[in-house]
């Protein structure tokens, strides 16, 4: 499982997919979500879904990811 740090309190699923280089544009996000991405073991099709530290994302045919909070200084 790949761990991904985020800067703020949350990141949207669409922003996450772009950050990971899985898609390039918002239009691609919408089409990609039709594949059935799992967020915390539940199918999620909203690109605006907020992902917080501790959330797990499973993308069929790709890697699994865990969201980490911002590193404390």
HTML snippet that shows the backbone in 3Dmol.js (N, CA, C, O; Angstrom):
<script src="https://3Dmol.org/build/3Dmol-min.js"></script>
<div id="view" style="width:600px;height:400px;position:relative"></div>
<script>
const pdb = `
ATOM      1  N   UNK A   1       0.857  -1.181   0.000  1.00  0.00           N
ATOM      2  CA  UNK A   1       0.000   0.000   0.000  1.00  0.00           C
ATOM      3  C   UNK A   1       0.896   1.235   0.000  1.00  0.00           C
ATOM      4  O   UNK A   1       1.790   1.371   0.835  1.00  0.00           O
ATOM      5  N   UNK A   2       0.644   2.117  -0.935  1.00  0.00           N
ATOM      6  CA  UNK A   2       1.421   3.349  -1.037  1.00  0.00           C
ATOM      7  C   UNK A   2       0.813   4.413  -0.131  1.00  0.00           C
ATOM      8  O   UNK A   2      -0.403   4.608  -0.115  1.00  0.00           O
ATOM      9  N   UNK A   3       1.660   5.091   0.615  1.00  0.00           N
ATOM     10  CA  UNK A   3       1.205   6.144   1.517  1.00  0.00           C
ATOM     11  C   UNK A   3       1.382   7.496   0.842  1.00  0.00           C
ATOM     12  O   UNK A   3       2.426   7.778   0.254  1.00  0.00           O
ATOM     13  N   UNK A   4       0.346   8.332   0.935  1.00  0.00           N
ATOM     14  CA  UNK A   4       0.338   9.618   0.252  1.00  0.00           C
ATOM     15  C   UNK A   4       0.077  10.730   1.261  1.00  0.00           C
ATOM     16  O   UNK A   4      -0.957  10.738   1.928  1.00  0.00           O
ATOM     17  N   UNK A   5       1.015  11.667   1.371  1.00  0.00           N
ATOM     18  CA  UNK A   5       0.845  12.819   2.266  1.00  0.00           C
ATOM     19  C   UNK A   5       0.050  13.900   1.564  1.00  0.00           C
ATOM     20  O   UNK A   5       0.196  14.118   0.361  1.00  0.00           O
ATOM     21  N   UNK A   6      -0.795  14.577   2.332  1.00  0.00           N
ATOM     22  CA  UNK A   6      -1.541  15.710   1.792  1.00  0.00           C
ATOM     23  C   UNK A   6      -1.178  16.951   2.594  1.00  0.00           C
ATOM     24  O   UNK A   6      -0.755  16.857   3.747  1.00  0.00           O
ATOM     25  N   UNK A   7      -1.347  18.111   1.976  1.00  0.00           N
ATOM     26  CA  UNK A   7      -0.965  19.371   2.607  1.00  0.00           C
ATOM     27  C   UNK A   7      -2.018  19.908   3.562  1.00  0.00           C
ATOM     28  O   UNK A   7      -1.678  20.400   4.638  1.00  0.00           O
ATOM     29  N   UNK A   8      -3.270  19.824   3.195  1.00  0.00           N
ATOM     30  CA  UNK A   8      -4.334  20.386   4.020  1.00  0.00           C
ATOM     31  C   UNK A   8      -5.036  19.327   4.841  1.00  0.00           C
ATOM     32  O   UNK A   8      -4.521  18.228   5.049  1.00  0.00           O
ATOM     33  N   UNK A   9      -6.220  19.678   5.302  1.00  0.00           N
ATOM     34  CA  UNK A   9      -7.028  18.767   6.114  1.00  0.00           C
ATOM     35  C   UNK A   9      -7.560  17.606   5.279  1.00  0.00           C
ATOM     36  O   UNK A   9      -7.707  16.487   5.769  1.00  0.00           O
ATOM     37  N   UNK A  10      -7.848  17.894   4.005  1.00  0.00           N
ATOM     38  CA  UNK A  10      -8.379  16.861   3.114  1.00  0.00           C
ATOM     39  C   UNK A  10      -7.957  17.141   1.675  1.00  0.00           C
ATOM     40  O   UNK A  10      -7.441  18.215   1.369  1.00  0.00           O
ATOM     41  N   UNK A  11      -8.181  16.169   0.799  1.00  0.00           N
ATOM     42  CA  UNK A  11      -8.000  16.311  -0.634  1.00  0.00           C
ATOM     43  C   UNK A  11      -9.208  15.633  -1.280  1.00  0.00           C
ATOM     44  O   UNK A  11      -9.677  14.604  -0.793  1.00  0.00           O
ATOM     45  N   UNK A  12      -9.710  16.205  -2.372  1.00  0.00           N
ATOM     46  CA  UNK A  12     -10.849  15.558  -3.024  1.00  0.00           C
ATOM     47  C   UNK A  12     -10.346  14.370  -3.839  1.00  0.00           C
ATOM     48  O   UNK A  12      -9.173  14.301  -4.208  1.00  0.00           O
ATOM     49  N   UNK A  13     -11.246  13.450  -4.106  1.00  0.00           N
ATOM     50  CA  UNK A  13     -10.877  12.266  -4.879  1.00  0.00           C
ATOM     51  C   UNK A  13     -10.348  12.664  -6.255  1.00  0.00           C
ATOM     52  O   UNK A  13      -9.384  12.074  -6.742  1.00  0.00           O
ATOM     53  N   UNK A  14     -10.964  13.647  -6.875  1.00  0.00           N
ATOM     54  CA  UNK A  14     -10.489  14.119  -8.177  1.00  0.00           C
ATOM     55  C   UNK A  14      -9.083  14.685  -8.100  1.00  0.00           C
ATOM     56  O   UNK A  14      -8.247  14.385  -8.952  1.00  0.00           O
ATOM     57  N   UNK A  15      -8.812  15.501  -7.088  1.00  0.00           N
ATOM     58  CA  UNK A  15      -7.471  16.057  -6.893  1.00  0.00           C
ATOM     59  C   UNK A  15      -6.457  14.953  -6.623  1.00  0.00           C
ATOM     60  O   UNK A  15      -5.323  15.005  -7.101  1.00  0.00           O
ATOM     61  N   UNK A  16      -6.878  13.957  -5.853  1.00  0.00           N
ATOM     62  CA  UNK A  16      -6.000  12.832  -5.539  1.00  0.00           C
ATOM     63  C   UNK A  16      -5.604  12.089  -6.811  1.00  0.00           C
ATOM     64  O   UNK A  16      -4.427  11.792  -7.013  1.00  0.00           O
ATOM     65  N   UNK A  17      -6.573  11.789  -7.666  1.00  0.00           N
ATOM     66  CA  UNK A  17      -6.279  11.057  -8.901  1.00  0.00           C
ATOM     67  C   UNK A  17      -5.330  11.843  -9.797  1.00  0.00           C
ATOM     68  O   UNK A  17      -4.467  11.260 -10.454  1.00  0.00           O
ATOM     69  N   UNK A  18      -5.487  13.168  -9.823  1.00  0.00           N
ATOM     70  CA  UNK A  18      -4.578  14.002 -10.616  1.00  0.00           C
ATOM     71  C   UNK A  18      -3.190  14.046  -9.965  1.00  0.00           C
ATOM     72  O   UNK A  18      -2.179  13.964 -10.662  1.00  0.00           O
ATOM     73  N   UNK A  19      -3.138  14.173  -8.651  1.00  0.00           N
ATOM     74  CA  UNK A  19      -1.858  14.219  -7.934  1.00  0.00           C
ATOM     75  C   UNK A  19      -1.042  12.951  -8.175  1.00  0.00           C
ATOM     76  O   UNK A  19       0.181  13.007  -8.304  1.00  0.00           O
ATOM     77  N   UNK A  20      -1.725  11.815  -8.233  1.00  0.00           N
ATOM     78  CA  UNK A  20      -1.034  10.540  -8.417  1.00  0.00           C
ATOM     79  C   UNK A  20      -0.697  10.268  -9.886  1.00  0.00           C
ATOM     80  O   UNK A  20      -0.052   9.267 -10.197  1.00  0.00           O
ATOM     81  N   UNK A  21      -1.124  11.141 -10.778  1.00  0.00           N
ATOM     82  CA  UNK A  21      -0.822  10.983 -12.195  1.00  0.00           C
ATOM     83  C   UNK A  21      -1.667   9.923 -12.887  1.00  0.00           C
ATOM     84  O   UNK A  21      -1.337   9.471 -13.984  1.00  0.00           O
ATOM     85  N   UNK A  22      -2.756   9.532 -12.240  1.00  0.00           N
ATOM     86  CA  UNK A  22      -3.639   8.516 -12.809  1.00  0.00           C
ATOM     87  C   UNK A  22      -4.471   9.125 -13.925  1.00  0.00           C
ATOM     88  O   UNK A  22      -4.741   8.463 -14.927  1.00  0.00           O
ATOM     89  N   UNK A  23      -4.883  10.383 -13.765  1.00  0.00           N
ATOM     90  CA  UNK A  23      -5.601  11.131 -14.800  1.00  0.00           C
ATOM     91  C   UNK A  23      -4.949  12.503 -14.916  1.00  0.00           C
ATOM     92  O   UNK A  23      -4.194  12.925 -14.040  1.00  0.00           O
ATOM     93  N   UNK A  24      -5.257  13.191 -16.013  1.00  0.00           N
ATOM     94  CA  UNK A  24      -4.672  14.506 -16.237  1.00  0.00           C
ATOM     95  C   UNK A  24      -5.664  15.649 -16.063  1.00  0.00           C
ATOM     96  O   UNK A  24      -5.280  16.751 -15.670  1.00  0.00           O
ATOM     97  N   UNK A  25      -6.937  15.393 -16.354  1.00  0.00           N
ATOM     98  CA  UNK A  25      -7.936  16.465 -16.325  1.00  0.00           C
ATOM     99  C   UNK A  25      -9.162  16.052 -15.527  1.00  0.00           C
ATOM    100  O   UNK A  25      -9.360  14.873 -15.232  1.00  0.00           O
ATOM    101  N   UNK A  26      -9.984  17.043 -15.182  1.00  0.00           N
ATOM    102  CA  UNK A  26     -11.226  16.773 -14.463  1.00  0.00           C
ATOM    103  C   UNK A  26     -12.184  15.909 -15.268  1.00  0.00           C
ATOM    104  O   UNK A  26     -12.903  15.081 -14.708  1.00  0.00           O
ATOM    105  N   UNK A  27     -12.193  16.104 -16.587  1.00  0.00           N
ATOM    106  CA  UNK A  27     -13.046  15.288 -17.444  1.00  0.00           C
ATOM    107  C   UNK A  27     -12.645  13.826 -17.404  1.00  0.00           C
ATOM    108  O   UNK A  27     -13.502  12.942 -17.427  1.00  0.00           O
ATOM    109  N   UNK A  28     -11.353  13.569 -17.345  1.00  0.00           N
ATOM    110  CA  UNK A  28     -10.863  12.200 -17.243  1.00  0.00           C
ATOM    111  C   UNK A  28     -11.246  11.583 -15.906  1.00  0.00           C
ATOM    112  O   UNK A  28     -11.499  10.381 -15.821  1.00  0.00           O
ATOM    113  N   UNK A  29     -11.289  12.408 -14.860  1.00  0.00           N
ATOM    114  CA  UNK A  29     -11.662  11.913 -13.525  1.00  0.00           C
ATOM    115  C   UNK A  29     -13.057  11.314 -13.574  1.00  0.00           C
ATOM    116  O   UNK A  29     -13.279  10.207 -13.083  1.00  0.00           O
ATOM    117  N   UNK A  30     -13.994  12.039 -14.162  1.00  0.00           N
ATOM    118  CA  UNK A  30     -15.381  11.575 -14.218  1.00  0.00           C
ATOM    119  C   UNK A  30     -15.469  10.225 -14.916  1.00  0.00           C
ATOM    120  O   UNK A  30     -16.142   9.320 -14.422  1.00  0.00           O
ATOM    121  N   UNK A  31     -14.804  10.074 -16.053  1.00  0.00           N
ATOM    122  CA  UNK A  31     -14.819   8.808 -16.789  1.00  0.00           C
ATOM    123  C   UNK A  31     -14.125   7.708 -15.994  1.00  0.00           C
ATOM    124  O   UNK A  31     -14.579   6.564 -15.988  1.00  0.00           O
ATOM    125  N   UNK A  32     -13.028   8.049 -15.323  1.00  0.00           N
ATOM    126  CA  UNK A  32     -12.261   7.055 -14.572  1.00  0.00           C
ATOM    127  C   UNK A  32     -13.060   6.525 -13.383  1.00  0.00           C
ATOM    128  O   UNK A  32     -12.950   5.347 -13.041  1.00  0.00           O
ATOM    129  N   UNK A  33     -13.854   7.372 -12.759  1.00  0.00           N
ATOM    130  CA  UNK A  33     -14.630   6.957 -11.591  1.00  0.00           C
ATOM    131  C   UNK A  33     -15.678   5.896 -11.931  1.00  0.00           C
ATOM    132  O   UNK A  33     -16.138   5.171 -11.049  1.00  0.00           O
ATOM    133  N   UNK A  34     -16.045   5.809 -13.181  1.00  0.00           N
ATOM    134  CA  UNK A  34     -17.012   4.790 -13.600  1.00  0.00           C
ATOM    135  C   UNK A  34     -16.457   3.376 -13.462  1.00  0.00           C
ATOM    136  O   UNK A  34     -17.210   2.403 -13.514  1.00  0.00           O
ATOM    137  N   UNK A  35     -15.141   3.261 -13.286  1.00  0.00           N
ATOM    138  CA  UNK A  35     -14.501   1.952 -13.109  1.00  0.00           C
ATOM    139  C   UNK A  35     -14.770   1.362 -11.734  1.00  0.00           C
ATOM    140  O   UNK A  35     -14.600   0.160 -11.532  1.00  0.00           O
ATOM    141  N   UNK A  36     -15.187   2.190 -10.794  1.00  0.00           N
ATOM    142  CA  UNK A  36     -15.502   1.695  -9.462  1.00  0.00           C
ATOM    143  C   UNK A  36     -14.335   1.735  -8.501  1.00  0.00           C
ATOM    144  O   UNK A  36     -13.799   0.691  -8.129  1.00  0.00           O
ATOM    145  N   UNK A  37     -13.940   2.918  -8.098  1.00  0.00           N
ATOM    146  CA  UNK A  37     -12.883   3.097  -7.105  1.00  0.00           C
ATOM    147  C   UNK A  37     -13.468   2.871  -5.724  1.00  0.00           C
ATOM    148  O   UNK A  37     -14.582   3.308  -5.437  1.00  0.00           O
ATOM    149  N   UNK A  38     -12.724   2.195  -4.874  1.00  0.00           N
ATOM    150  CA  UNK A  38     -13.169   1.944  -3.505  1.00  0.00           C
ATOM    151  C   UNK A  38     -12.483   2.909  -2.544  1.00  0.00           C
ATOM    152  O   UNK A  38     -11.260   3.046  -2.549  1.00  0.00           O
ATOM    153  N   UNK A  39     -13.285   3.571  -1.726  1.00  0.00           N
ATOM    154  CA  UNK A  39     -12.771   4.421  -0.653  1.00  0.00           C
ATOM    155  C   UNK A  39     -13.263   3.794   0.635  1.00  0.00           C
ATOM    156  O   UNK A  39     -14.467   3.721   0.879  1.00  0.00           O
ATOM    157  N   UNK A  40     -12.335   3.346   1.454  1.00  0.00           N
ATOM    158  CA  UNK A  40     -12.679   2.648   2.696  1.00  0.00           C
ATOM    159  C   UNK A  40     -13.647   1.492   2.429  1.00  0.00           C
ATOM    160  O   UNK A  40     -14.635   1.308   3.140  1.00  0.00           O
ATOM    161  N   UNK A  41     -13.335   0.721   1.384  1.00  0.00           N
ATOM    162  CA  UNK A  41     -14.089  -0.480   0.983  1.00  0.00           C
ATOM    163  C   UNK A  41     -15.515  -0.217   0.522  1.00  0.00           C
ATOM    164  O   UNK A  41     -16.343  -1.127   0.534  1.00  0.00           O
ATOM    165  N   UNK A  42     -15.816   1.019   0.115  1.00  0.00           N
ATOM    166  CA  UNK A  42     -17.136   1.347  -0.437  1.00  0.00           C
ATOM    167  C   UNK A  42     -16.934   2.009  -1.800  1.00  0.00           C
ATOM    168  O   UNK A  42     -16.067   2.869  -1.953  1.00  0.00           O
ATOM    169  N   UNK A  43     -17.731   1.608  -2.782  1.00  0.00           N
ATOM    170  CA  UNK A  43     -17.626   2.189  -4.118  1.00  0.00           C
ATOM    171  C   UNK A  43     -17.930   3.682  -4.043  1.00  0.00           C
ATOM    172  O   UNK A  43     -18.920   4.104  -3.445  1.00  0.00           O
ATOM    173  N   UNK A  44     -17.058   4.463  -4.659  1.00  0.00           N
ATOM    174  CA  UNK A  44     -17.220   5.921  -4.642  1.00  0.00           C
ATOM    175  C   UNK A  44     -17.165   6.444  -6.072  1.00  0.00           C
ATOM    176  O   UNK A  44     -16.231   6.142  -6.815  1.00  0.00           O
ATOM    177  N   UNK A  45     -18.163   7.222  -6.452  1.00  0.00           N
ATOM    178  CA  UNK A  45     -18.225   7.747  -7.807  1.00  0.00           C
ATOM    179  C   UNK A  45     -18.270   9.276  -7.846  1.00  0.00           C
ATOM    180  O   UNK A  45     -18.483   9.863  -8.907  1.00  0.00           O
ATOM    181  N   UNK A  46     -18.070   9.923  -6.688  1.00  0.00           N
ATOM    182  CA  UNK A  46     -18.087  11.391  -6.631  1.00  0.00           C
ATOM    183  C   UNK A  46     -16.661  11.923  -6.638  1.00  0.00           C
ATOM    184  O   UNK A  46     -15.871  11.605  -5.749  1.00  0.00           O
ATOM    185  N   UNK A  47     -16.333  12.729  -7.634  1.00  0.00           N
ATOM    186  CA  UNK A  47     -14.968  13.264  -7.685  1.00  0.00           C
ATOM    187  C   UNK A  47     -14.713  14.277  -6.581  1.00  0.00           C
ATOM    188  O   UNK A  47     -13.560  14.561  -6.256  1.00  0.00           O
ATOM    189  N   UNK A  48     -15.783  14.829  -5.997  1.00  0.00           N
ATOM    190  CA  UNK A  48     -15.647  15.787  -4.907  1.00  0.00           C
ATOM    191  C   UNK A  48     -15.572  15.148  -3.531  1.00  0.00           C
ATOM    192  O   UNK A  48     -15.496  15.862  -2.531  1.00  0.00           O
ATOM    193  N   UNK A  49     -15.592  13.826  -3.451  1.00  0.00           N
ATOM    194  CA  UNK A  49     -15.494  13.115  -2.166  1.00  0.00           C
ATOM    195  C   UNK A  49     -14.226  13.557  -1.445  1.00  0.00           C
ATOM    196  O   UNK A  49     -13.133  13.504  -2.010  1.00  0.00           O
ATOM    197  N   UNK A  50     -14.372  13.989  -0.210  1.00  0.00           N
ATOM    198  CA  UNK A  50     -13.221  14.446   0.573  1.00  0.00           C
ATOM    199  C   UNK A  50     -12.509  13.251   1.198  1.00  0.00           C
ATOM    200  O   UNK A  50     -13.128  12.404   1.842  1.00  0.00           O
ATOM    201  N   UNK A  51     -11.204  13.204   0.994  1.00  0.00           N
ATOM    202  CA  UNK A  51     -10.363  12.154   1.575  1.00  0.00           C
ATOM    203  C   UNK A  51      -9.552  12.758   2.707  1.00  0.00           C
ATOM    204  O   UNK A  51      -8.913  13.798   2.547  1.00  0.00           O
ATOM    205  N   UNK A  52      -9.587  12.094   3.849  1.00  0.00           N
ATOM    206  CA  UNK A  52      -8.890  12.568   5.044  1.00  0.00           C
ATOM    207  C   UNK A  52      -7.794  11.583   5.436  1.00  0.00           C
ATOM    208  O   UNK A  52      -7.744  10.462   4.929  1.00  0.00           O
ATOM    209  N   UNK A  53      -6.925  12.007   6.336  1.00  0.00           N
ATOM    210  CA  UNK A  53      -5.867  11.127   6.842  1.00  0.00           C
ATOM    211  C   UNK A  53      -6.496   9.832   7.352  1.00  0.00           C
ATOM    212  O   UNK A  53      -7.487   9.856   8.082  1.00  0.00           O
ATOM    213  N   UNK A  54      -5.912   8.710   6.961  1.00  0.00           N
ATOM    214  CA  UNK A  54      -6.402   7.401   7.378  1.00  0.00           C
ATOM    215  C   UNK A  54      -7.294   6.734   6.346  1.00  0.00           C
ATOM    216  O   UNK A  54      -7.508   5.523   6.412  1.00  0.00           O
ATOM    217  N   UNK A  55      -7.822   7.500   5.389  1.00  0.00           N
ATOM    218  CA  UNK A  55      -8.668   6.903   4.352  1.00  0.00           C
ATOM    219  C   UNK A  55      -7.828   6.001   3.452  1.00  0.00           C
ATOM    220  O   UNK A  55      -6.656   6.272   3.191  1.00  0.00           O
ATOM    221  N   UNK A  56      -8.455   4.924   2.987  1.00  0.00           N
ATOM    222  CA  UNK A  56      -7.796   3.992   2.081  1.00  0.00           C
ATOM    223  C   UNK A  56      -8.521   3.997   0.742  1.00  0.00           C
ATOM    224  O   UNK A  56      -9.750   3.956   0.679  1.00  0.00           O
ATOM    225  N   UNK A  57      -7.733   4.047  -0.326  1.00  0.00           N
ATOM    226  CA  UNK A  57      -8.284   4.087  -1.673  1.00  0.00           C
ATOM    227  C   UNK A  57      -7.766   2.862  -2.417  1.00  0.00           C
ATOM    228  O   UNK A  57      -6.564   2.599  -2.440  1.00  0.00           O
ATOM    229  N   UNK A  58      -8.683   2.119  -3.021  1.00  0.00           N
ATOM    230  CA  UNK A  58      -8.317   0.942  -3.816  1.00  0.00           C
ATOM    231  C   UNK A  58      -8.806   1.178  -5.238  1.00  0.00           C
ATOM    232  O   UNK A  58      -9.991   1.408  -5.480  1.00  0.00           O
ATOM    233  N   UNK A  59      -7.859   1.116  -6.173  1.00  0.00           N
ATOM    234  CA  UNK A  59      -8.181   1.323  -7.578  1.00  0.00           C
ATOM    235  C   UNK A  59      -7.916   0.010  -8.302  1.00  0.00           C
ATOM    236  O   UNK A  59      -6.765  -0.413  -8.410  1.00  0.00           O
ATOM    237  N   UNK A  60      -8.973  -0.644  -8.804  1.00  0.00           N
ATOM    238  CA  UNK A  60      -8.786  -1.925  -9.495  1.00  0.00           C
ATOM    239  C   UNK A  60      -7.761  -1.808 -10.626  1.00  0.00           C
ATOM    240  O   UNK A  60      -7.824  -0.892 -11.445  1.00  0.00           O
ATOM    241  N   UNK A  61      -6.828  -2.742 -10.654  1.00  0.00           N
ATOM    242  CA  UNK A  61      -5.792  -2.736 -11.678  1.00  0.00           C
ATOM    243  C   UNK A  61      -4.654  -1.779 -11.389  1.00  0.00           C
ATOM    244  O   UNK A  61      -3.705  -1.700 -12.169  1.00  0.00           O
ATOM    245  N   UNK A  62      -4.727  -1.050 -10.287  1.00  0.00           N
ATOM    246  CA  UNK A  62      -3.685  -0.100  -9.892  1.00  0.00           C
ATOM    247  C   UNK A  62      -3.241  -0.445  -8.475  1.00  0.00           C
ATOM    248  O   UNK A  62      -3.485  -1.549  -7.987  1.00  0.00           O
ATOM    249  N   UNK A  63      -2.593   0.504  -7.828  1.00  0.00           N
ATOM    250  CA  UNK A  63      -2.143   0.321  -6.453  1.00  0.00           C
ATOM    251  C   UNK A  63      -3.253   0.629  -5.455  1.00  0.00           C
ATOM    252  O   UNK A  63      -4.306   1.159  -5.808  1.00  0.00           O
ATOM    253  N   UNK A  64      -2.986   0.283  -4.203  1.00  0.00           N
ATOM    254  CA  UNK A  64      -3.817   0.707  -3.081  1.00  0.00           C
ATOM    255  C   UNK A  64      -3.078   1.852  -2.396  1.00  0.00           C
ATOM    256  O   UNK A  64      -1.848   1.878  -2.356  1.00  0.00           O
ATOM    257  N   UNK A  65      -3.840   2.792  -1.863  1.00  0.00           N
ATOM    258  CA  UNK A  65      -3.250   3.988  -1.261  1.00  0.00           C
ATOM    259  C   UNK A  65      -3.845   4.241   0.118  1.00  0.00           C
ATOM    260  O   UNK A  65      -4.987   3.873   0.393  1.00  0.00           O
ATOM    261  N   UNK A  66      -3.051   4.877   0.983  1.00  0.00           N
ATOM    262  CA  UNK A  66      -3.522   5.350   2.286  1.00  0.00           C
ATOM    263  C   UNK A  66      -3.136   6.817   2.397  1.00  0.00           C
ATOM    264  O   UNK A  66      -1.997   7.199   2.130  1.00  0.00           O
ATOM    265  N   UNK A  67      -4.104   7.631   2.796  1.00  0.00           N
ATOM    266  CA  UNK A  67      -3.871   9.068   2.946  1.00  0.00           C
ATOM    267  C   UNK A  67      -3.220   9.332   4.307  1.00  0.00           C
ATOM    268  O   UNK A  67      -3.681   8.846   5.340  1.00  0.00           O
ATOM    269  N   UNK A  68      -2.148  10.105   4.280  1.00  0.00           N
ATOM    270  CA  UNK A  68      -1.469  10.529   5.506  1.00  0.00           C
ATOM    271  C   UNK A  68      -1.706  12.019   5.683  1.00  0.00           C
ATOM    272  O   UNK A  68      -1.840  12.755   4.705  1.00  0.00           O
ATOM    273  N   UNK A  69      -1.757  12.456   6.918  1.00  0.00           N
ATOM    274  CA  UNK A  69      -1.905  13.887   7.189  1.00  0.00           C
ATOM    275  C   UNK A  69      -0.603  14.612   6.928  1.00  0.00           C
ATOM    276  O   UNK A  69       0.423  13.995   6.641  1.00  0.00           O
ATOM    277  N   UNK A  70      -0.655  15.911   7.030  1.00  0.00           N
ATOM    278  CA  UNK A  70       0.528  16.746   6.841  1.00  0.00           C
ATOM    279  C   UNK A  70       1.547  16.448   7.931  1.00  0.00           C
ATOM    280  O   UNK A  70       1.198  16.323   9.105  1.00  0.00           O
ATOM    281  N   UNK A  71       2.787  16.339   7.539  1.00  0.00           N
ATOM    282  CA  UNK A  71       3.852  16.080   8.511  1.00  0.00           C
ATOM    283  C   UNK A  71       3.971  17.266   9.461  1.00  0.00           C
ATOM    284  O   UNK A  71       3.993  18.417   9.027  1.00  0.00           O
ATOM    285  N   UNK A  72       4.047  16.981  10.751  1.00  0.00           N
ATOM    286  CA  UNK A  72       4.178  18.046  11.751  1.00  0.00           C
ATOM    287  C   UNK A  72       5.647  18.399  11.902  1.00  0.00           C
ATOM    288  O   UNK A  72       6.516  17.527  11.930  1.00  0.00           O
ATOM    289  N   UNK A  73       5.906  19.695  11.997  1.00  0.00           N
ATOM    290  CA  UNK A  73       7.293  20.159  12.111  1.00  0.00           C
ATOM    291  C   UNK A  73       7.717  20.284  13.544  1.00  0.00           C
ATOM    292  O   UNK A  73       8.856  20.663  13.820  1.00  0.00           O
TER     293      UNK A  73
END
`;
const viewer = $3Dmol.createViewer("view");
viewer.addModel(pdb, "pdb");
viewer.setStyle({}, {cartoon: {color: "spectrum"}});
viewer.zoomTo();
viewer.render();
</script>
